[in-house]
Amino acid sequence: MANQDAGSSPPRLVWEKGDGSRVEFPLIADVMTVGRDETADIFVDEPLVSRLHARIERRGQGHVVIDLGSTNSTRVNGQPVSERILASGDEVRFARARCLYLLEVVDPVAGGV
């Protein structure tokens, strides 16, 4: 188990599915694969996503997304990328699958907002 401060959560990738539901993937390993293959660390079951589409690597306190030669590209904020450092709130698309890269959540109730 990863040690986390009380009230904090690890950086994560949130897949916003076409039906409006969301699937959260905590980025707890140093390297995580993204793809349609069921063995991928981040399993994105969309027809245009490659079996092994991309990789997300921890670098320092942040993460980098690396396209693995996918057929339908990886995009960050609309731009095709082969490798890109991610910032909190970035939209990452694996083919048509829309994901958000998020750092620690700040609870507005606990934060007094």
DSSP file (Angstrom, degrees, kcal/mol; ACC not computed):
  #  RESIDUE AA STRUCTURE BP1 BP2  ACC     N-H-->O    O-->H-N    N-H-->O    O-->H-N    TCO  KAPPA ALPHA  PHI   PSI    X-CA   Y-CA   Z-CA
    1    1 A M              0   0    0      0, 0.0     2,-0.3     0, 0.0     0, 0.0   0.000 360.0 360.0 360.0 139.3    0.0    0.0    0.0
    2    2 A A        -     0   0    0      1,-0.1     2,-0.5     8,-0.0    26,-0.0  -0.586 360.0-119.6 -80.2 142.3    1.2    3.5   -0.8
    3    3 A N        +     0   0    0     -2,-0.3     2,-0.4     0, 0.0    -1,-0.1  -0.710  37.9 177.2 -82.7 128.2    1.5    5.9    2.0
    4    4 A Q        -     0   0    0     -2,-0.5     3,-0.1     4,-0.0     2,-0.1  -0.973  32.6-109.6-129.8 144.4   -0.7    8.9    1.6
    5    5 A D    >   -     0   0    0     -2,-0.4     3,-2.2     1,-0.1     2,-0.1  -0.391  53.9 -84.7 -65.5 151.1   -1.3   11.9    3.9
    6    6 A A  T 3  S+     0   0    0      1,-0.3    -1,-0.1    -2,-0.1     3,-0.1  -0.365 116.4  13.5 -58.4 131.1   -4.7   12.0    5.4
    7    7 A G  T 3  S+     0   0    0      1,-0.3    -1,-0.3    -3,-0.1     2,-0.3   0.376 104.6 109.2  85.6  -5.1   -7.2   13.6    3.0
    8    8 A S    <   -     0   0    0     -3,-2.2    -1,-0.3    96,-0.1    98,-0.1  -0.686  49.3-158.8-102.5 159.8   -4.9   13.4    0.0
    9    9 A S        -     0   0    0     -2,-0.3     3,-0.1    96,-0.1    96,-0.1  -0.957  25.7-102.8-132.4 153.7   -5.2   11.2   -3.0
   10   10 A P        -     0   0    0      0, 0.0    95,-0.1     0, 0.0    18,-0.1  -0.270  49.8 -84.7 -69.5 160.0   -2.6   10.1   -5.6
   11   11 A P        -     0   0    0      0, 0.0    16,-3.1     0, 0.0     2,-0.3  -0.299  61.4-175.3 -55.1 151.8   -2.4   11.7   -9.0
   12   12 A R  E     -AB  26 102A   0     90,-2.8    90,-2.9    14,-0.3     2,-0.5  -0.981  32.4-127.0-152.5 161.9   -4.9    9.9  -11.3
   13   13 A L  E     -AB  25 101A   0     12,-2.2    12,-2.7    -2,-0.3     2,-0.6  -0.958  25.2-158.0-109.6 128.6   -6.2    9.6  -14.8
   14   14 A V  E     -AB  24 100A   0     86,-2.8    86,-2.2    -2,-0.5     2,-0.6  -0.939   4.2-151.5-114.4 116.2  -10.0    9.9  -15.0
   15   15 A W  E     -AB  23  99A   0      8,-3.0     8,-2.1    -2,-0.6     2,-0.9  -0.770   5.7-155.7 -87.3 119.0  -11.7    8.4  -18.1
   16   16 A E  E     -AB  22  98A   0     82,-2.9    82,-0.6    -2,-0.6     6,-0.2  -0.834  18.5-149.8 -97.4 101.5  -14.9   10.2  -18.9
   17   17 A K    >   -     0   0    0      4,-2.2     3,-1.9    -2,-0.9    80,-0.0  -0.209  23.7-109.6 -71.8 160.3  -16.9    7.7  -20.8
   18   18 A G  T 3  S+     0   0    0      1,-0.3    -1,-0.1     2,-0.1    -2,-0.0   0.752 117.0  60.3 -60.6 -26.2  -19.4    8.5  -23.5
   19   19 A D  T 3  S-     0   0    0      2,-0.1    -1,-0.3     1,-0.0     3,-0.1   0.409 121.3-104.9 -85.0   4.1  -22.3    7.6  -21.2
   20   20 A G  S <  S+     0   0    0     -3,-1.9    -2,-0.1     1,-0.3     2,-0.1   0.306  81.6 125.1  93.0 -10.1  -21.3   10.2  -18.7
   21   21 A S        -     0   0    0     -5,-0.1    -4,-2.2     1,-0.0     2,-0.4  -0.399  49.1-141.6 -79.6 163.2  -19.8    7.8  -16.2
   22   22 A R  E     -A   16   0A   0     -6,-0.2     2,-0.5    -3,-0.1    -6,-0.2  -0.964  10.0-161.7-128.0 142.8  -16.2    8.2  -14.9
   23   23 A V  E     -A   15   0A   0     -8,-2.1    -8,-3.0    -2,-0.4     2,-0.4  -0.993  14.4-151.8-123.0 125.1  -13.5    5.6  -14.2
   24   24 A E  E     -A   14   0A   0     -2,-0.5   -10,-0.2   -10,-0.2    -2,-0.0  -0.822   8.2-168.3-101.8 134.4  -10.6    6.7  -12.0
   25   25 A F  E     -A   13   0A   0    -12,-2.7   -12,-2.2    -2,-0.4     2,-0.1  -0.925  17.0-142.5-119.7 102.6   -7.1    5.2  -12.3
   26   26 A P  E     -A   12   0A   0      0, 0.0     2,-1.5     0, 0.0   -14,-0.3  -0.448  13.7-134.5 -63.0 134.1   -4.8    6.1   -9.4
   27   27 A L        +     0   0    0    -16,-3.1   -15,-0.0     1,-0.2     5,-0.0  -0.632  53.0 142.1 -91.8  79.3   -1.2    6.5  -10.8
   28   28 A I        +     0   0    0     -2,-1.5     2,-0.2   -18,-0.1    -1,-0.2   0.628  47.9  70.3 -99.6 -16.0    0.5    4.6   -8.1
   29   29 A A  S    S-     0   0    0     -3,-0.3     3,-0.1     1,-0.1    29,-0.1  -0.655  82.8-122.2 -99.5 159.7    3.2    2.8  -10.1
   30   30 A D  S    S+     0   0    0     -2,-0.2    28,-3.0     1,-0.2     2,-0.4   0.824 102.2  25.5 -68.9 -30.9    6.2    4.4  -11.7
   31   31 A V  E    S+F   57   0B   0     26,-0.2     2,-0.4     2,-0.0    -1,-0.2  -0.997  70.8 177.3-135.6 130.1    5.2    3.1  -15.1
   32   32 A M  E     -F   56   0B   0     24,-2.5    24,-3.1    -2,-0.4     2,-0.2  -0.999  19.9-138.1-134.8 135.1    1.6    2.2  -16.2
   33   33 A T  E     -F   55   0B   0     -2,-0.4     9,-2.6    22,-0.2     2,-0.4  -0.633  11.5-153.8 -91.0 150.7    0.4    1.1  -19.6
   34   34 A V  E     +Fg  54  42B   0     20,-3.0    20,-1.9    -2,-0.2    19,-1.8  -0.984  38.1 101.5-122.7 131.3   -2.8    2.4  -21.2
   35   35 A G  E    S- g   0  43B   0      7,-2.2     9,-2.4    -2,-0.4    16,-0.3  -0.987  75.0 -87.1 174.4-179.9   -4.7    0.3  -23.7
   36   36 A R  S    S+     0   0    0     14,-2.0     2,-0.3    -2,-0.3    15,-0.2   0.561  87.7 104.1 -85.8 -12.3   -7.6   -1.9  -24.8
   37   37 A D  S >  S-     0   0    0     14,-2.0     3,-2.3    13,-0.3    -2,-0.1  -0.548  77.6-130.7 -71.6 135.0   -5.7   -5.1  -23.8
   38   38 A E  T 3  S+     0   0    0      1,-0.3    -1,-0.1    -2,-0.3     5,-0.1   0.674 106.0  62.2 -63.0 -15.8   -7.1   -6.4  -20.5
   39   39 A T  T 3  S+     0   0    0      3,-0.1    -1,-0.3     2,-0.0    -6,-0.1   0.547  78.3 112.7 -85.8  -6.1   -3.6   -6.7  -19.2
   40   40 A A  S <  S-     0   0    0     -3,-2.3     3,-0.3     1,-0.1    -6,-0.1  -0.362  72.7-132.3 -64.3 143.7   -3.0   -2.9  -19.5
   41   41 A D  S    S+     0   0    0      1,-0.3     2,-0.7    -8,-0.1    -7,-0.2   0.883 106.6  39.2 -62.8 -37.9   -2.7   -1.1  -16.1
   42   42 A I  E    S-g   34   0B   0     -9,-2.6    -7,-2.2     2,-0.1     2,-0.7  -0.890  87.3-158.9-115.1  96.9   -5.2    1.4  -17.3
   43   43 A F  E     -g   35   0B   0     -2,-0.7     2,-0.7    -3,-0.3    -7,-0.2  -0.683  11.9-178.3 -85.4 112.7   -7.8   -0.6  -19.3
   44   44 A V        -     0   0    0     -9,-2.4     2,-1.9    -2,-0.7     5,-0.1  -0.907  12.5-158.9-115.2 101.5   -9.7    1.7  -21.7
   45   45 A D        +     0   0    0     -2,-0.7    -9,-0.1     3,-0.0    -2,-0.1  -0.521  43.3 129.0 -86.5  74.0  -12.3   -0.5  -23.5
   46   46 A E    >   -     0   0    0     -2,-1.9     3,-1.3     4,-0.1    -2,-0.1  -0.984  61.9-127.5-126.2 138.8  -12.9    1.7  -26.6
   47   47 A P  T 3  S+     0   0    0      0, 0.0    -1,-0.1     0, 0.0   -11,-0.1   0.796 106.2  47.6 -60.6 -32.1  -12.8    0.2  -30.1
   48   48 A L  T 3  S+     0   0    0     46,-0.1    24,-0.4     2,-0.1     2,-0.4   0.536  87.8 101.2 -89.2  -5.7  -10.3    2.8  -31.5
   49   49 A V  S <  S-     0   0    0     -3,-1.3    -3,-0.1    -5,-0.1   -13,-0.1  -0.640  78.3-119.8 -77.6 132.6   -7.8    2.5  -28.6
   50   50 A S    >   -     0   0    0     -2,-0.4   -14,-2.0     1,-0.1     3,-0.7  -0.295  22.4-110.7 -68.1 157.0   -4.8    0.3  -29.5
   51   51 A R  T 3  S+     0   0    0      1,-0.3   -14,-2.0   -16,-0.3     2,-0.5   0.933 118.9  17.7 -55.5 -48.8   -4.2   -2.8  -27.4
   52   52 A L  T 3  S+     0   0    0    -17,-0.2    -1,-0.3   -16,-0.1   -17,-0.2  -0.863  84.6 159.9-121.1  94.2   -1.1   -1.1  -25.9
   53   53 A H    <   -     0   0    0    -19,-1.8    15,-2.7    -3,-0.7    17,-0.5   0.890  55.3 -16.6 -86.2 -45.8   -1.8    2.5  -26.8
   54   54 A A  E     -FH  34  67B   0    -20,-1.9   -20,-3.0    13,-0.3     2,-0.4  -0.914  52.0-129.4-154.6 174.0    0.4    4.6  -24.4
   55   55 A R  E     -FH  33  66B   0     11,-2.3    11,-2.9    -2,-0.3     2,-0.5  -0.988  10.6-151.7-133.8 143.5    2.5    4.6  -21.3
   56   56 A I  E     -FH  32  65B   0    -24,-3.1   -24,-2.5    -2,-0.4     2,-0.4  -0.981  18.1-170.5-117.0 124.3    2.4    7.0  -18.3
   57   57 A E  E     -FH  31  64B   0      7,-2.5     7,-2.4    -2,-0.5     2,-0.4  -0.912  22.6-125.2-117.3 139.7    5.6    7.4  -16.4
   58   58 A R  E     + H   0  63B   0    -28,-3.0     2,-0.4    -2,-0.4     5,-0.3  -0.678  29.2 179.5 -77.8 131.9    6.3    9.1  -13.1
   59   59 A R  E >   - H   0  62B   0      3,-2.5     3,-2.0    -2,-0.4     2,-0.3  -0.920  60.4 -48.3-136.1 109.8    9.0   11.7  -13.5
   60   60 A G  T 3  S-     0   0    0     -2,-0.4    -2,-0.0     1,-0.3     0, 0.0  -0.501 121.9 -22.9  64.6-129.2    9.8   13.6  -10.3
   61   61 A Q  T 3  S+     0   0    0     -2,-0.3    -1,-0.3    -3,-0.1     2,-0.1   0.479 133.6  52.7 -89.9  -4.1    6.5   14.8   -8.8
   62   62 A G  E <  S-H   59   0B   0     -3,-2.0    -3,-2.5    41,-0.0     2,-0.3  -0.344  76.2-113.8-118.4-162.7    4.7   14.6  -12.1
   63   63 A H  E     -H   58   0B   0     23,-0.5    23,-2.9    -5,-0.3     2,-0.4  -0.948   9.5-150.4-138.6 156.0    4.0   12.3  -15.0
   64   64 A V  E     -HI  57  85B   0     -7,-2.4    -7,-2.5    -2,-0.3     2,-0.4  -0.979  12.0-144.8-125.0 138.3    4.7   12.0  -18.7
   65   65 A V  E     -HI  56  84B   0     19,-2.6    19,-2.1    -2,-0.4     2,-0.4  -0.898  16.3-168.9-103.3 136.2    2.5   10.4  -21.3
   66   66 A I  E     -HI  55  83B   0    -11,-2.9   -11,-2.3    -2,-0.4    17,-0.2  -0.986  17.6-135.0-128.4 120.5    4.3    8.5  -24.1
   67   67 A D  E     -H   54   0B   0     15,-1.9   -13,-0.3    -2,-0.4   -14,-0.1  -0.545   9.1-150.2 -72.3 138.5    2.4    7.2  -27.2
   68   68 A L        -     0   0    0    -15,-2.7   -14,-0.1    -2,-0.2    -1,-0.1  -0.163  61.6 -75.3-104.1  38.7    3.5    3.7  -28.1
   69   69 A G  S    S-     0   0    0      1,-0.1   -15,-0.1    13,-0.1   -16,-0.1   0.829  72.7-175.5  75.7  32.2    2.9    4.0  -31.9
   70   70 A S        -     0   0    0    -17,-0.5     3,-0.4     1,-0.1    -1,-0.1  -0.198  30.8-130.3 -63.0 153.4   -0.8    3.8  -31.6
   71   71 A T  S    S+     0   0    0      1,-0.2    -1,-0.1   -23,-0.1   -22,-0.1   0.874 105.4  35.8 -69.8 -38.9   -2.9    3.7  -34.8
   72   72 A N  S    S-     0   0    0    -24,-0.4    23,-0.3     1,-0.1    -1,-0.2   0.092 109.8-120.8-111.4  22.1   -5.3    6.6  -33.7
   73   73 A S        -     0   0    0     -3,-0.4    22,-2.3    21,-0.1     2,-0.4   0.507   9.5-104.2  66.1 158.4   -2.8    8.8  -31.8
   74   74 A T  E     -DC  81  94A   0      7,-0.5     7,-2.6    20,-0.2     2,-0.4  -0.966  37.6-167.8-113.2 134.4   -2.5   10.2  -28.3
   75   75 A R  E     -DC  80  93A   0     18,-2.4    18,-3.0    -2,-0.4     2,-0.5  -0.962  14.7-160.1-127.0 142.7   -3.5   13.9  -27.8
   76   76 A V  E >  S-DC  79  92A   0      3,-2.5     3,-2.0    -2,-0.4    16,-0.2  -0.987  85.1 -16.9-120.6 121.1   -2.9   16.3  -25.0
   77   77 A N  T 3  S-     0   0    0     14,-3.1    -1,-0.1    -2,-0.5    15,-0.1   0.867 131.6 -51.0  50.6  40.6   -5.2   19.3  -25.0
   78   78 A G  T 3  S+     0   0    0     13,-0.3    -1,-0.3     1,-0.2    14,-0.1   0.276 114.8 112.5  88.3 -10.5   -6.0   18.6  -28.7
   79   79 A Q  E <   -D   76   0A   0     -3,-2.0    -3,-2.5     1,-0.0    -1,-0.2  -0.836  70.0-119.7-102.1 129.8   -2.4   18.3  -29.9
   80   80 A P  E     -D   75   0A   0      0, 0.0     2,-0.3     0, 0.0    -5,-0.2  -0.402  39.5-172.9 -62.4 139.0   -1.0   15.0  -31.1
   81   81 A V  E     -D   74   0A   0     -7,-2.6    -7,-0.5     1,-0.1     3,-0.1  -0.955  37.8-169.8-134.6 152.0    2.0   13.9  -29.0
   82   82 A S  S    S-     0   0    0      1,-0.4   -15,-1.9    -2,-0.3     2,-0.3   0.656  93.6  -1.3-101.6 -33.4    4.7   11.3  -28.9
   83   83 A E  E    S+I   66   0B   0    -17,-0.2    -1,-0.4    -9,-0.1     2,-0.3  -0.949  73.4 168.7-154.9 136.8    5.7   12.3  -25.4
   84   84 A R  E     -I   65   0B   0    -19,-2.1   -19,-2.6    -2,-0.3     2,-0.3  -0.975  34.0-123.8-153.7 135.2    4.4   15.1  -23.2
   85   85 A I  E     -I   64   0B   0     -2,-0.3     2,-0.3   -21,-0.2   -21,-0.2  -0.616  38.4-133.0 -72.2 135.2    4.8   16.2  -19.6
   86   86 A L        -     0   0    0    -23,-2.9   -23,-0.5    -2,-0.3     2,-0.3  -0.704  16.7-161.5 -97.4 144.9    1.3   16.4  -18.0
   87   87 A A    >   -     0   0    0     -2,-0.3     3,-2.3   -25,-0.1    14,-0.2  -0.912  41.2 -84.5-117.8 149.9   -0.1   19.3  -15.9
   88   88 A S  T 3  S+     0   0    0     -2,-0.3    14,-0.2     1,-0.3     3,-0.1  -0.273 117.4  25.1 -55.6 131.7   -3.1   18.9  -13.6
   89   89 A G  T 3  S+     0   0    0     12,-3.7    -1,-0.3     1,-0.3    13,-0.1   0.310  85.2 146.1  95.5  -7.5   -6.3   19.4  -15.6
   90   90 A D    <   -     0   0    0     -3,-2.3    11,-2.4    11,-0.4     2,-0.6  -0.352  47.8-131.1 -61.5 140.0   -4.8   18.3  -19.0
   91   91 A E  E     - E   0 100A   0      9,-0.2   -14,-3.1    -3,-0.1     2,-0.5  -0.854  24.3-168.3 -91.3 123.7   -7.2   16.5  -21.3
   92   92 A V  E     -CE  76  99A   0      7,-2.7     7,-2.4    -2,-0.6     2,-0.5  -0.963   0.9-163.9-115.5 124.3   -5.5   13.3  -22.6
   93   93 A R  E     -CE  75  98A   0    -18,-3.0   -18,-2.4    -2,-0.5     2,-0.7  -0.936  13.3-166.9-113.6 128.2   -7.2   11.5  -25.5
   94   94 A F  E >  S-CE  74  97A   0      3,-2.1     3,-2.2    -2,-0.5     2,-0.3  -0.929  77.4 -52.7-106.8 102.8   -6.4    8.0  -26.4
   95   95 A A  T 3  S-     0   0    0    -22,-2.3   -20,-0.1    -2,-0.7   -46,-0.1  -0.533 124.0 -22.6  56.3-119.1   -8.1    7.8  -29.8
   96   96 A R  T 3  S+     0   0    0     -2,-0.3     2,-0.5    -3,-0.1    -1,-0.3   0.501 111.5 111.6 -96.0  -3.8  -11.6    9.0  -28.9
   97   97 A A  E <   - E   0  94A   0     -3,-2.2    -3,-2.1   -53,-0.1     2,-0.5  -0.592  59.5-148.9 -75.5 119.8  -11.4    8.1  -25.2
   98   98 A R  E     +BE  16  93A   0    -82,-0.6   -82,-2.9    -2,-0.5     2,-0.3  -0.795  22.6 171.4 -96.0 124.0  -11.3   11.4  -23.2
   99   99 A C  E     -BE  15  92A   0     -7,-2.4    -7,-2.7    -2,-0.5     2,-0.4  -0.909  22.2-143.9-127.8 155.9   -9.3   11.3  -19.9
  100  100 A L  E     -BE  14  91A   0    -86,-2.2   -86,-2.8    -2,-0.3     2,-0.6  -0.972  10.9-141.3-119.2 137.5   -8.3   14.0  -17.5
  101  101 A Y  E     -B   13   0A   0    -11,-2.4   -12,-3.7    -2,-0.4     2,-0.4  -0.873  29.5-178.2 -95.6 121.8   -5.0   14.0  -15.6
  102  102 A L  E     -B   12   0A   0    -90,-2.9   -90,-2.8    -2,-0.6     3,-0.1  -0.972  17.4-157.8-128.5 135.9   -5.6   15.3  -12.1
  103  103 A L        -     0   0    0     -2,-0.4   -91,-0.1     1,-0.3   -41,-0.0  -0.098  63.3 -24.8 -87.9-163.1   -3.3   15.9   -9.2
  104  104 A E        -     0   0    0      1,-0.1     2,-0.3    -2,-0.1    -1,-0.3  -0.111  69.4-123.5 -51.2 136.7   -4.4   15.9   -5.5
  105  105 A V        -     0   0    0     -3,-0.1     2,-0.6   -95,-0.1   -96,-0.1  -0.645  15.2-148.3 -81.5 135.6   -8.1   16.8   -5.0
  106  106 A V        -     0   0    0     -2,-0.3   -98,-0.1   -98,-0.1     3,-0.1  -0.938  13.3-138.8-104.7 119.2   -8.9   19.7   -2.8
  107  107 A D     >  -     0   0    0     -2,-0.6     4,-2.7  -100,-0.2     6,-0.2  -0.665   6.9-153.9 -77.7 114.2  -12.1   19.1   -1.0
  108  108 A P  T  4>S+     0   0    0      0, 0.0     5,-2.2     0, 0.0     4,-0.4   0.815  93.8  51.6 -62.6 -28.8  -13.9   22.5   -1.1
  109  109 A V  T >45S+     0   0    0      2,-0.2     3,-0.9     3,-0.2    -2,-0.0   0.948 115.1  40.2 -70.4 -48.0  -15.9   21.7    2.1
  110  110 A A  T 345S+     0   0    0      1,-0.2    -1,-0.2     2,-0.1    -4,-0.0   0.826 113.3  56.8 -68.5 -30.3  -12.8   20.7    4.0
  111  111 A G  T 3<5S-     0   0    0     -4,-2.7    -1,-0.2     1,-0.1    -2,-0.2   0.547 112.5-119.4 -79.9  -6.5  -10.9   23.6    2.5
  112  112 A G  T < 5       0   0    0     -3,-0.9    -3,-0.2    -4,-0.4    -2,-0.1   0.674 360.0 360.0  80.4  16.6  -13.4   26.1    3.8
  113  113 A V      <       0   0    0     -5,-2.2    -4,-0.2    -6,-0.2    -3,-0.1   0.470 360.0 360.0 -84.3 360.0  -14.5   27.4    0.3
